[in-house]
Amino acid sequence: MGKAQRWLSLFAWIVTLTQIVCQDIIVLLQIERGWAMPTRTELTRELLSDAEHLLDQGRDSSNRSKEWYRRWQ
């Protein structure tokens, strides 16, 4: 019984190790091909970048409007 249990334990360990390695390979392939889901940090960074871009556009537009109004007067 002890010998069979050791073989079963070894087999379970090999299966677990194989699953971990396969999951890592799949994640690496997804990242490489751009299929991986972005993390919260990446999404936050992207949203902040978009917000900054919109604010910059708003400032530019506001400044252009002020210049146009000054010239028009």
mmCIF file of the N, C-alpha and C atoms, coordinates in Angstrom:
data_MODEL
# 
_entry.id   MODEL 
# 
loop_
_atom_site.group_PDB 
_atom_site.id 
_atom_site.type_symbol 
_atom_site.label_atom_id 
_atom_site.label_alt_id 
_atom_site.label_comp_id 
_atom_site.label_asym_id 
_atom_site.label_entity_id 
_atom_site.label_seq_id 
_atom_site.pdbx_PDB_ins_code 
_atom_site.Cartn_x 
_atom_site.Cartn_y 
_atom_site.Cartn_z 
_atom_site.occupancy 
_atom_site.B_iso_or_equiv 
_atom_site.pdbx_formal_charge 
_atom_site.auth_seq_id 
_atom_site.auth_comp_id 
_atom_site.auth_asym_id 
_atom_site.auth_atom_id 
_atom_site.pdbx_PDB_model_num 
ATOM 1   N N  . MET A 1 1  ? 0.821   -1.201 0.000   1.00 0.00 ? 1  MET A N  1 
ATOM 2   C CA . MET A 1 1  ? 0.000   0.000  0.000   1.00 0.00 ? 1  MET A CA 1 
ATOM 3   C C  . MET A 1 1  ? 0.861   1.260  0.000   1.00 0.00 ? 1  MET A C  1 
ATOM 4   N N  . GLY A 1 2  ? 1.947   1.267  0.727   1.00 0.00 ? 2  GLY A N  1 
ATOM 5   C CA . GLY A 1 2  ? 2.816   2.432  0.802   1.00 0.00 ? 2  GLY A CA 1 
ATOM 6   C C  . GLY A 1 2  ? 3.440   2.777  -0.537  1.00 0.00 ? 2  GLY A C  1 
ATOM 7   N N  . LYS A 1 3  ? 3.820   1.732  -1.299  1.00 0.00 ? 3  LYS A N  1 
ATOM 8   C CA . LYS A 1 3  ? 4.442   1.949  -2.596  1.00 0.00 ? 3  LYS A CA 1 
ATOM 9   C C  . LYS A 1 3  ? 3.435   2.552  -3.590  1.00 0.00 ? 3  LYS A C  1 
ATOM 10  N N  . ALA A 1 4  ? 2.212   2.043  -3.578  1.00 0.00 ? 4  ALA A N  1 
ATOM 11  C CA . ALA A 1 4  ? 1.169   2.566  -4.472  1.00 0.00 ? 4  ALA A CA 1 
ATOM 12  C C  . ALA A 1 4  ? 0.834   4.012  -4.137  1.00 0.00 ? 4  ALA A C  1 
ATOM 13  N N  . GLN A 1 5  ? 0.826   4.326  -2.861  1.00 0.00 ? 5  GLN A N  1 
ATOM 14  C CA . GLN A 1 5  ? 0.519   5.692  -2.441  1.00 0.00 ? 5  GLN A CA 1 
ATOM 15  C C  . GLN A 1 5  ? 1.642   6.650  -2.864  1.00 0.00 ? 5  GLN A C  1 
ATOM 16  N N  . ARG A 1 6  ? 2.883   6.214  -2.798  1.00 0.00 ? 6  ARG A N  1 
ATOM 17  C CA . ARG A 1 6  ? 3.999   7.056  -3.239  1.00 0.00 ? 6  ARG A CA 1 
ATOM 18  C C  . ARG A 1 6  ? 3.906   7.325  -4.743  1.00 0.00 ? 6  ARG A C  1 
ATOM 19  N N  . TRP A 1 7  ? 3.564   6.279  -5.541  1.00 0.00 ? 7  TRP A N  1 
ATOM 20  C CA . TRP A 1 7  ? 3.416   6.453  -6.984  1.00 0.00 ? 7  TRP A CA 1 
ATOM 21  C C  . TRP A 1 7  ? 2.261   7.403  -7.290  1.00 0.00 ? 7  TRP A C  1 
ATOM 22  N N  . LEU A 1 8  ? 1.177   7.255  -6.549  1.00 0.00 ? 8  LEU A N  1 
ATOM 23  C CA . LEU A 1 8  ? 0.020   8.131  -6.748  1.00 0.00 ? 8  LEU A CA 1 
ATOM 24  C C  . LEU A 1 8  ? 0.386   9.573  -6.393  1.00 0.00 ? 8  LEU A C  1 
ATOM 25  N N  . SER A 1 9  ? 1.124   9.756  -5.320  1.00 0.00 ? 9  SER A N  1 
ATOM 26  C CA . SER A 1 9  ? 1.565   11.083 -4.904  1.00 0.00 ? 9  SER A CA 1 
ATOM 27  C C  . SER A 1 9  ? 2.494   11.696 -5.954  1.00 0.00 ? 9  SER A C  1 
ATOM 28  N N  . LEU A 1 10 ? 3.417   10.902 -6.473  1.00 0.00 ? 10 LEU A N  1 
ATOM 29  C CA . LEU A 1 10 ? 4.324   11.372 -7.518  1.00 0.00 ? 10 LEU A CA 1 
ATOM 30  C C  . LEU A 1 10 ? 3.547   11.757 -8.773  1.00 0.00 ? 10 LEU A C  1 
ATOM 31  N N  . PHE A 1 11 ? 2.578   10.936 -9.156  1.00 0.00 ? 11 PHE A N  1 
ATOM 32  C CA . PHE A 1 11 ? 1.753   11.211 -10.330 1.00 0.00 ? 11 PHE A CA 1 
ATOM 33  C C  . PHE A 1 11 ? 0.970   12.513 -10.132 1.00 0.00 ? 11 PHE A C  1 
ATOM 34  N N  . ALA A 1 12 ? 0.388   12.694 -8.943  1.00 0.00 ? 12 ALA A N  1 
ATOM 35  C CA . ALA A 1 12 ? -0.371  13.921 -8.659  1.00 0.00 ? 12 ALA A CA 1 
ATOM 36  C C  . ALA A 1 12 ? 0.545   15.147 -8.719  1.00 0.00 ? 12 ALA A C  1 
ATOM 37  N N  . TRP A 1 13 ? 1.781   15.003 -8.203  1.00 0.00 ? 13 TRP A N  1 
ATOM 38  C CA . TRP A 1 13 ? 2.739   16.097 -8.228  1.00 0.00 ? 13 TRP A CA 1 
ATOM 39  C C  . TRP A 1 13 ? 3.106   16.456 -9.663  1.00 0.00 ? 13 TRP A C  1 
ATOM 40  N N  . ILE A 1 14 ? 3.321   15.447 -10.511 1.00 0.00 ? 14 ILE A N  1 
ATOM 41  C CA . ILE A 1 14 ? 3.672   15.678 -11.918 1.00 0.00 ? 14 ILE A CA 1 
ATOM 42  C C  . ILE A 1 14 ? 2.515   16.360 -12.655 1.00 0.00 ? 14 ILE A C  1 
ATOM 43  N N  . VAL A 1 15 ? 1.289   15.915 -12.394 1.00 0.00 ? 15 VAL A N  1 
ATOM 44  C CA . VAL A 1 15 ? 0.117   16.529 -13.031 1.00 0.00 ? 15 VAL A CA 1 
ATOM 45  C C  . VAL A 1 15 ? -0.008  17.991 -12.611 1.00 0.00 ? 15 VAL A C  1 
ATOM 46  N N  . THR A 1 16 ? 0.165   18.267 -11.338 1.00 0.00 ? 16 THR A N  1 
ATOM 47  C CA . THR A 1 16 ? 0.079   19.645 -10.838 1.00 0.00 ? 16 THR A CA 1 
ATOM 48  C C  . THR A 1 16 ? 1.156   20.522 -11.464 1.00 0.00 ? 16 THR A C  1 
ATOM 49  N N  . LEU A 1 17 ? 2.362   20.030 -11.501 1.00 0.00 ? 17 LEU A N  1 
ATOM 50  C CA . LEU A 1 17 ? 3.466   20.783 -12.097 1.00 0.00 ? 17 LEU A CA 1 
ATOM 51  C C  . LEU A 1 17 ? 3.208   21.048 -13.578 1.00 0.00 ? 17 LEU A C  1 
ATOM 52  N N  . THR A 1 18 ? 2.696   20.056 -14.278 1.00 0.00 ? 18 THR A N  1 
ATOM 53  C CA . THR A 1 18 ? 2.380   20.210 -15.700 1.00 0.00 ? 18 THR A CA 1 
ATOM 54  C C  . THR A 1 18 ? 1.292   21.265 -15.899 1.00 0.00 ? 18 THR A C  1 
ATOM 55  N N  . GLN A 1 19 ? 0.276   21.269 -15.043 1.00 0.00 ? 19 GLN A N  1 
ATOM 56  C CA . GLN A 1 19 ? -0.786  22.273 -15.152 1.00 0.00 ? 19 GLN A CA 1 
ATOM 57  C C  . GLN A 1 19 ? -0.233  23.685 -14.949 1.00 0.00 ? 19 GLN A C  1 
ATOM 58  N N  . ILE A 1 20 ? 0.644   23.838 -13.951 1.00 0.00 ? 20 ILE A N  1 
ATOM 59  C CA . ILE A 1 20 ? 1.224   25.163 -13.672 1.00 0.00 ? 20 ILE A CA 1 
ATOM 60  C C  . ILE A 1 20 ? 2.046   25.642 -14.866 1.00 0.00 ? 20 ILE A C  1 
ATOM 61  N N  . VAL A 1 21 ? 2.869   24.767 -15.395 1.00 0.00 ? 21 VAL A N  1 
ATOM 62  C CA . VAL A 1 21 ? 3.711   25.136 -16.546 1.00 0.00 ? 21 VAL A CA 1 
ATOM 63  C C  . VAL A 1 21 ? 2.838   25.485 -17.758 1.00 0.00 ? 21 VAL A C  1 
ATOM 64  N N  . CYS A 1 22 ? 1.817   24.686 -18.017 1.00 0.00 ? 22 CYS A N  1 
ATOM 65  C CA . CYS A 1 22 ? 0.932   24.950 -19.161 1.00 0.00 ? 22 CYS A CA 1 
ATOM 66  C C  . CYS A 1 22 ? 0.193   26.277 -18.992 1.00 0.00 ? 22 CYS A C  1 
ATOM 67  N N  . GLN A 1 23 ? -0.273  26.574 -17.790 1.00 0.00 ? 23 GLN A N  1 
ATOM 68  C CA . GLN A 1 23 ? -0.957  27.844 -17.550 1.00 0.00 ? 23 GLN A CA 1 
ATOM 69  C C  . GLN A 1 23 ? -0.017  29.017 -17.788 1.00 0.00 ? 23 GLN A C  1 
ATOM 70  N N  . ASP A 1 24 ? 1.228   28.895 -17.321 1.00 0.00 ? 24 ASP A N  1 
ATOM 71  C CA . ASP A 1 24 ? 2.205   29.956 -17.541 1.00 0.00 ? 24 ASP A CA 1 
ATOM 72  C C  . ASP A 1 24 ? 2.475   30.160 -19.030 1.00 0.00 ? 24 ASP A C  1 
ATOM 73  N N  . ILE A 1 25 ? 2.600   29.074 -19.762 1.00 0.00 ? 25 ILE A N  1 
ATOM 74  C CA . ILE A 1 25 ? 2.838   29.172 -21.204 1.00 0.00 ? 25 ILE A CA 1 
ATOM 75  C C  . ILE A 1 25 ? 1.652   29.833 -21.896 1.00 0.00 ? 25 ILE A C  1 
ATOM 76  N N  . ILE A 1 26 ? 0.449   29.455 -21.515 1.00 0.00 ? 26 ILE A N  1 
ATOM 77  C CA . ILE A 1 26 ? -0.752  30.047 -22.119 1.00 0.00 ? 26 ILE A CA 1 
ATOM 78  C C  . ILE A 1 26 ? -0.811  31.543 -21.841 1.00 0.00 ? 26 ILE A C  1 
ATOM 79  N N  . VAL A 1 27 ? -0.541  31.954 -20.600 1.00 0.00 ? 27 VAL A N  1 
ATOM 80  C CA . VAL A 1 27 ? -0.562  33.372 -20.257 1.00 0.00 ? 27 VAL A CA 1 
ATOM 81  C C  . VAL A 1 27 ? 0.504   34.126 -21.040 1.00 0.00 ? 27 VAL A C  1 
ATOM 82  N N  . LEU A 1 28 ? 1.702   33.566 -21.146 1.00 0.00 ? 28 LEU A N  1 
ATOM 83  C CA . LEU A 1 28 ? 2.764   34.228 -21.906 1.00 0.00 ? 28 LEU A CA 1 
ATOM 84  C C  . LEU A 1 28 ? 2.388   34.386 -23.376 1.00 0.00 ? 28 LEU A C  1 
ATOM 85  N N  . LEU A 1 29 ? 1.769   33.363 -23.950 1.00 0.00 ? 29 LEU A N  1 
ATOM 86  C CA . LEU A 1 29 ? 1.326   33.465 -25.341 1.00 0.00 ? 29 LEU A CA 1 
ATOM 87  C C  . LEU A 1 29 ? 0.234   34.512 -25.497 1.00 0.00 ? 29 LEU A C  1 
ATOM 88  N N  . GLN A 1 30 ? -0.681  34.577 -24.539 1.00 0.00 ? 30 GLN A N  1 
ATOM 89  C CA . GLN A 1 30 ? -1.746  35.577 -24.609 1.00 0.00 ? 30 GLN A CA 1 
ATOM 90  C C  . GLN A 1 30 ? -1.178  36.990 -24.529 1.00 0.00 ? 30 GLN A C  1 
ATOM 91  N N  . ILE A 1 31 ? -0.209  37.179 -23.646 1.00 0.00 ? 31 ILE A N  1 
ATOM 92  C CA . ILE A 1 31 ? 0.412   38.498 -23.515 1.00 0.00 ? 31 ILE A CA 1 
ATOM 93  C C  . ILE A 1 31 ? 1.149   38.853 -24.803 1.00 0.00 ? 31 ILE A C  1 
ATOM 94  N N  . GLU A 1 32 ? 1.896   37.898 -25.333 1.00 0.00 ? 32 GLU A N  1 
ATOM 95  C CA . GLU A 1 32 ? 2.672   38.139 -26.545 1.00 0.00 ? 32 GLU A CA 1 
ATOM 96  C C  . GLU A 1 32 ? 1.774   38.502 -27.722 1.00 0.00 ? 32 GLU A C  1 
ATOM 97  N N  . ARG A 1 33 ? 0.650   37.849 -27.841 1.00 0.00 ? 33 ARG A N  1 
ATOM 98  C CA . ARG A 1 33 ? -0.242  38.101 -28.972 1.00 0.00 ? 33 ARG A CA 1 
ATOM 99  C C  . ARG A 1 33 ? -1.273  39.188 -28.690 1.00 0.00 ? 33 ARG A C  1 
ATOM 100 N N  . GLY A 1 34 ? -1.249  39.759 -27.479 1.00 0.00 ? 34 GLY A N  1 
ATOM 101 C CA . GLY A 1 34 ? -2.171  40.835 -27.148 1.00 0.00 ? 34 GLY A CA 1 
ATOM 102 C C  . GLY A 1 34 ? -3.557  40.349 -26.773 1.00 0.00 ? 34 GLY A C  1 
ATOM 103 N N  . TRP A 1 35 ? -3.694  39.077 -26.413 1.00 0.00 ? 35 TRP A N  1 
ATOM 104 C CA . TRP A 1 35 ? -5.010  38.531 -26.067 1.00 0.00 ? 35 TRP A CA 1 
ATOM 105 C C  . TRP A 1 35 ? -5.299  38.601 -24.578 1.00 0.00 ? 35 TRP A C  1 
ATOM 106 N N  . ALA A 1 36 ? -4.284  38.881 -23.779 1.00 0.00 ? 36 ALA A N  1 
ATOM 107 C CA . ALA A 1 36 ? -4.460  38.866 -22.324 1.00 0.00 ? 36 ALA A CA 1 
ATOM 108 C C  . ALA A 1 36 ? -5.335  40.030 -21.892 1.00 0.00 ? 36 ALA A C  1 
ATOM 109 N N  . MET A 1 37 ? -6.119  39.788 -20.884 1.00 0.00 ? 37 MET A N  1 
ATOM 110 C CA . MET A 1 37 ? -6.960  40.842 -20.332 1.00 0.00 ? 37 MET A CA 1 
ATOM 111 C C  . MET A 1 37 ? -6.070  41.828 -19.569 1.00 0.00 ? 37 MET A C  1 
ATOM 112 N N  . PRO A 1 38 ? -6.314  43.122 -19.748 1.00 0.00 ? 38 PRO A N  1 
ATOM 113 C CA . PRO A 1 38 ? -5.509  44.096 -19.019 1.00 0.00 ? 38 PRO A CA 1 
ATOM 114 C C  . PRO A 1 38 ? -5.829  44.061 -17.520 1.00 0.00 ? 38 PRO A C  1 
ATOM 115 N N  . THR A 1 39 ? -4.857  44.413 -16.718 1.00 0.00 ? 39 THR A N  1 
ATOM 116 C CA . THR A 1 39 ? -5.056  44.449 -15.277 1.00 0.00 ? 39 THR A CA 1 
ATOM 117 C C  . THR A 1 39 ? -5.742  45.753 -14.888 1.00 0.00 ? 39 THR A C  1 
ATOM 118 N N  . ARG A 1 40 ? -6.159  45.852 -13.655 1.00 0.00 ? 40 ARG A N  1 
ATOM 119 C CA . ARG A 1 40 ? -6.795  47.085 -13.183 1.00 0.00 ? 40 ARG A CA 1 
ATOM 120 C C  . ARG A 1 40 ? -5.834  48.259 -13.287 1.00 0.00 ? 40 ARG A C  1 
ATOM 121 N N  . THR A 1 41 ? -4.568  48.019 -13.000 1.00 0.00 ? 41 THR A N  1 
ATOM 122 C CA . THR A 1 41 ? -3.574  49.090 -13.078 1.00 0.00 ? 41 THR A CA 1 
ATOM 123 C C  . THR A 1 41 ? -3.453  49.605 -14.504 1.00 0.00 ? 41 THR A C  1 
ATOM 124 N N  . GLU A 1 42 ? -3.413  48.682 -15.468 1.00 0.00 ? 42 GLU A N  1 
ATOM 125 C CA . GLU A 1 42 ? -3.312  49.099 -16.864 1.00 0.00 ? 42 GLU A CA 1 
ATOM 126 C C  . GLU A 1 42 ? -4.554  49.872 -17.291 1.00 0.00 ? 42 GLU A C  1 
ATOM 127 N N  . LEU A 1 43 ? -5.741  49.387 -16.880 1.00 0.00 ? 43 LEU A N  1 
ATOM 128 C CA . LEU A 1 43 ? -6.983  50.083 -17.232 1.00 0.00 ? 43 LEU A CA 1 
ATOM 129 C C  . LEU A 1 43 ? -7.017  51.473 -16.607 1.00 0.00 ? 43 LEU A C  1 
ATOM 130 N N  . THR A 1 44 ? -6.617  51.573 -15.351 1.00 0.00 ? 44 THR A N  1 
ATOM 131 C CA . THR A 1 44 ? -6.596  52.874 -14.674 1.00 0.00 ? 44 THR A CA 1 
ATOM 132 C C  . THR A 1 44 ? -5.643  53.815 -15.383 1.00 0.00 ? 44 THR A C  1 
ATOM 133 N N  . ARG A 1 45 ? -4.462  53.313 -15.734 1.00 0.00 ? 45 ARG A N  1 
ATOM 134 C CA . ARG A 1 45 ? -3.467  54.130 -16.433 1.00 0.00 ? 45 ARG A CA 1 
ATOM 135 C C  . ARG A 1 45 ? -4.032  54.609 -17.776 1.00 0.00 ? 45 ARG A C  1 
ATOM 136 N N  . GLU A 1 46 ? -4.718  53.729 -18.486 1.00 0.00 ? 46 GLU A N  1 
ATOM 137 C CA . GLU A 1 46 ? -5.283  54.089 -19.781 1.00 0.00 ? 46 GLU A CA 1 
ATOM 138 C C  . GLU A 1 46 ? -6.396  55.124 -19.629 1.00 0.00 ? 46 GLU A C  1 
ATOM 139 N N  . LEU A 1 47 ? -7.258  54.933 -18.623 1.00 0.00 ? 47 LEU A N  1 
ATOM 140 C CA . LEU A 1 47 ? -8.328  55.894 -18.389 1.00 0.00 ? 47 LEU A CA 1 
ATOM 141 C C  . LEU A 1 47 ? -7.780  57.261 -17.994 1.00 0.00 ? 47 LEU A C  1 
ATOM 142 N N  . LEU A 1 48 ? -6.759  57.277 -17.144 1.00 0.00 ? 48 LEU A N  1 
ATOM 143 C CA . LEU A 1 48 ? -6.151  58.548 -16.755 1.00 0.00 ? 48 LEU A CA 1 
ATOM 144 C C  . LEU A 1 48 ? -5.513  59.243 -17.956 1.00 0.00 ? 48 LEU A C  1 
ATOM 145 N N  . SER A 1 49 ? -4.882  58.465 -18.802 1.00 0.00 ? 49 SER A N  1 
ATOM 146 C CA . SER A 1 49 ? -4.271  59.030 -20.001 1.00 0.00 ? 49 SER A CA 1 
ATOM 147 C C  . SER A 1 49 ? -5.338  59.644 -20.906 1.00 0.00 ? 49 SER A C  1 
ATOM 148 N N  . ASP A 1 50 ? -6.450  58.922 -21.077 1.00 0.00 ? 50 ASP A N  1 
ATOM 149 C CA . ASP A 1 50 ? -7.549  59.447 -21.891 1.00 0.00 ? 50 ASP A CA 1 
ATOM 150 C C  . ASP A 1 50 ? -8.131  60.721 -21.284 1.00 0.00 ? 50 ASP A C  1 
ATOM 151 N N  . ALA A 1 51 ? -8.286  60.727 -19.957 1.00 0.00 ? 51 ALA A N  1 
ATOM 152 C CA . ALA A 1 51 ? -8.832  61.905 -19.282 1.00 0.00 ? 51 ALA A CA 1 
ATOM 153 C C  . ALA A 1 51 ? -7.895  63.105 -19.439 1.00 0.00 ? 51 ALA A C  1 
ATOM 154 N N  . GLU A 1 52 ? -6.584  62.875 -19.292 1.00 0.00 ? 52 GLU A N  1 
ATOM 155 C CA . GLU A 1 52 ? -5.616  63.957 -19.465 1.00 0.00 ? 52 GLU A CA 1 
ATOM 156 C C  . GLU A 1 52 ? -5.658  64.502 -20.891 1.00 0.00 ? 52 GLU A C  1 
ATOM 157 N N  . HIS A 1 53 ? -5.798  63.598 -21.857 1.00 0.00 ? 53 HIS A N  1 
ATOM 158 C CA . HIS A 1 53 ? -5.868  64.018 -23.257 1.00 0.00 ? 53 HIS A CA 1 
ATOM 159 C C  . HIS A 1 53 ? -7.106  64.890 -23.487 1.00 0.00 ? 53 HIS A C  1 
ATOM 160 N N  . LEU A 1 54 ? -8.244  64.484 -22.933 1.00 0.00 ? 54 LEU A N  1 
ATOM 161 C CA . LEU A 1 54 ? -9.475  65.276 -23.095 1.00 0.00 ? 54 LEU A CA 1 
ATOM 162 C C  . LEU A 1 54 ? -9.354  66.631 -22.405 1.00 0.00 ? 54 LEU A C  1 
ATOM 163 N N  . LEU A 1 55 ? -8.722  66.652 -21.227 1.00 0.00 ? 55 LEU A N  1 
ATOM 164 C CA . LEU A 1 55 ? -8.522  67.931 -20.541 1.00 0.00 ? 55 LEU A CA 1 
ATOM 165 C C  . LEU A 1 55 ? -7.624  68.849 -21.364 1.00 0.00 ? 55 LEU A C  1 
ATOM 166 N N  . ASP A 1 56 ? -6.566  68.295 -21.931 1.00 0.00 ? 56 ASP A N  1 
ATOM 167 C CA . ASP A 1 56 ? -5.675  69.097 -22.778 1.00 0.00 ? 56 ASP A CA 1 
ATOM 168 C C  . ASP A 1 56 ? -6.421  69.655 -23.978 1.00 0.00 ? 56 ASP A C  1 
ATOM 169 N N  . GLN A 1 57 ? -7.262  68.832 -24.597 1.00 0.00 ? 57 GLN A N  1 
ATOM 170 C CA . GLN A 1 57 ? -8.050  69.304 -25.739 1.00 0.00 ? 57 GLN A CA 1 
ATOM 171 C C  . GLN A 1 57 ? -8.995  70.425 -25.321 1.00 0.00 ? 57 GLN A C  1 
ATOM 172 N N  . GLY A 1 58 ? -9.603  70.261 -24.132 1.00 0.00 ? 58 GLY A N  1 
ATOM 173 C CA . GLY A 1 58 ? -10.501 71.300 -23.628 1.00 0.00 ? 58 GLY A CA 1 
ATOM 174 C C  . GLY A 1 58 ? -9.772  72.600 -23.367 1.00 0.00 ? 58 GLY A C  1 
ATOM 175 N N  . ARG A 1 59 ? -8.571  72.515 -22.793 1.00 0.00 ? 59 ARG A N  1 
ATOM 176 C CA . ARG A 1 59 ? -7.769  73.719 -22.542 1.00 0.00 ? 59 ARG A CA 1 
ATOM 177 C C  . ARG A 1 59 ? -7.386  74.391 -23.854 1.00 0.00 ? 59 ARG A C  1 
ATOM 178 N N  . ASP A 1 60 ? -6.963  73.582 -24.820 1.00 0.00 ? 60 ASP A N  1 
ATOM 179 C CA . ASP A 1 60 ? -6.593  74.141 -26.125 1.00 0.00 ? 60 ASP A CA 1 
ATOM 180 C C  . ASP A 1 60 ? -7.781  74.839 -26.761 1.00 0.00 ? 60 ASP A C  1 
ATOM 181 N N  . SER A 1 61 ? -8.923  74.195 -26.708 1.00 0.00 ? 61 SER A N  1 
ATOM 182 C CA . SER A 1 61 ? -10.128 74.767 -27.299 1.00 0.00 ? 61 SER A CA 1 
ATOM 183 C C  . SER A 1 61 ? -10.518 76.053 -26.586 1.00 0.00 ? 61 SER A C  1 
ATOM 184 N N  . SER A 1 62 ? -10.434 76.044 -25.262 1.00 0.00 ? 62 SER A N  1 
ATOM 185 C CA . SER A 1 62 ? -10.770 77.230 -24.479 1.00 0.00 ? 62 SER A CA 1 
ATOM 186 C C  . SER A 1 62 ? -9.811  78.372 -24.795 1.00 0.00 ? 62 SER A C  1 
ATOM 187 N N  . ASN A 1 63 ? -8.533  78.067 -24.886 1.00 0.00 ? 63 ASN A N  1 
ATOM 188 C CA . ASN A 1 63 ? -7.546  79.108 -25.199 1.00 0.00 ? 63 ASN A CA 1 
ATOM 189 C C  . ASN A 1 63 ? -7.766  79.674 -26.594 1.00 0.00 ? 63 ASN A C  1 
ATOM 190 N N  . ARG A 1 64 ? -8.077  78.800 -27.564 1.00 0.00 ? 64 ARG A N  1 
ATOM 191 C CA . ARG A 1 64 ? -8.341  79.277 -28.921 1.00 0.00 ? 64 ARG A CA 1 
ATOM 192 C C  . ARG A 1 64 ? -9.587  80.159 -28.952 1.00 0.00 ? 64 ARG A C  1 
ATOM 193 N N  . SER A 1 65 ? -10.602 79.791 -28.192 1.00 0.00 ? 65 SER A N  1 
ATOM 194 C CA . SER A 1 65 ? -11.822 80.595 -28.142 1.00 0.00 ? 65 SER A CA 1 
ATOM 195 C C  . SER A 1 65 ? -11.540 81.969 -27.556 1.00 0.00 ? 65 SER A C  1 
ATOM 196 N N  . LYS A 1 66 ? -10.732 82.016 -26.498 1.00 0.00 ? 66 LYS A N  1 
ATOM 197 C CA . LYS A 1 66 ? -10.390 83.296 -25.882 1.00 0.00 ? 66 LYS A CA 1 
ATOM 198 C C  . LYS A 1 66 ? -9.607  84.165 -26.858 1.00 0.00 ? 66 LYS A C  1 
ATOM 199 N N  . GLU A 1 67 ? -8.653  83.569 -27.572 1.00 0.00 ? 67 GLU A N  1 
ATOM 200 C CA . GLU A 1 67 ? -7.871  84.332 -28.548 1.00 0.00 ? 67 GLU A CA 1 
ATOM 201 C C  . GLU A 1 67 ? -8.772  84.858 -29.657 1.00 0.00 ? 67 GLU A C  1 
ATOM 202 N N  . TRP A 1 68 ? -9.667  84.022 -30.155 1.00 0.00 ? 68 TRP A N  1 
ATOM 203 C CA . TRP A 1 68 ? -10.562 84.441 -31.221 1.00 0.00 ? 68 TRP A CA 1 
ATOM 204 C C  . TRP A 1 68 ? -11.452 85.582 -30.749 1.00 0.00 ? 68 TRP A C  1 
ATOM 205 N N  . TYR A 1 69 ? -11.948 85.497 -29.521 1.00 0.00 ? 69 TYR A N  1 
ATOM 206 C CA . TYR A 1 69 ? -12.815 86.536 -28.978 1.00 0.00 ? 69 TYR A CA 1 
ATOM 207 C C  . TYR A 1 69 ? -12.052 87.848 -28.834 1.00 0.00 ? 69 TYR A C  1 
ATOM 208 N N  . ARG A 1 70 ? -10.793 87.768 -28.348 1.00 0.00 ? 70 ARG A N  1 
ATOM 209 C CA . ARG A 1 70 ? -9.977  88.983 -28.205 1.00 0.00 ? 70 ARG A CA 1 
ATOM 210 C C  . ARG A 1 70 ? -9.728  89.625 -29.567 1.00 0.00 ? 70 ARG A C  1 
ATOM 211 N N  . ARG A 1 71 ? -9.432  88.809 -30.565 1.00 0.00 ? 71 ARG A N  1 
ATOM 212 C CA . ARG A 1 71 ? -9.170  89.348 -31.907 1.00 0.00 ? 71 ARG A CA 1 
ATOM 213 C C  . ARG A 1 71 ? -10.433 89.959 -32.501 1.00 0.00 ? 71 ARG A C  1 
ATOM 214 N N  . TRP A 1 72 ? -11.548 89.361 -32.219 1.00 0.00 ? 72 TRP A N  1 
ATOM 215 C CA . TRP A 1 72 ? -12.811 89.807 -32.801 1.00 0.00 ? 72 TRP A CA 1 
ATOM 216 C C  . TRP A 1 72 ? -13.220 91.155 -32.237 1.00 0.00 ? 72 TRP A C  1 
ATOM 217 N N  . GLN A 1 73 ? -12.854 91.420 -30.971 1.00 0.00 ? 73 GLN A N  1 
ATOM 218 C CA . GLN A 1 73 ? -13.274 92.681 -30.349 1.00 0.00 ? 73 GLN A CA 1 
ATOM 219 C C  . GLN A 1 73 ? -12.534 93.816 -30.924 1.00 0.00 ? 73 GLN A C  1 
# 
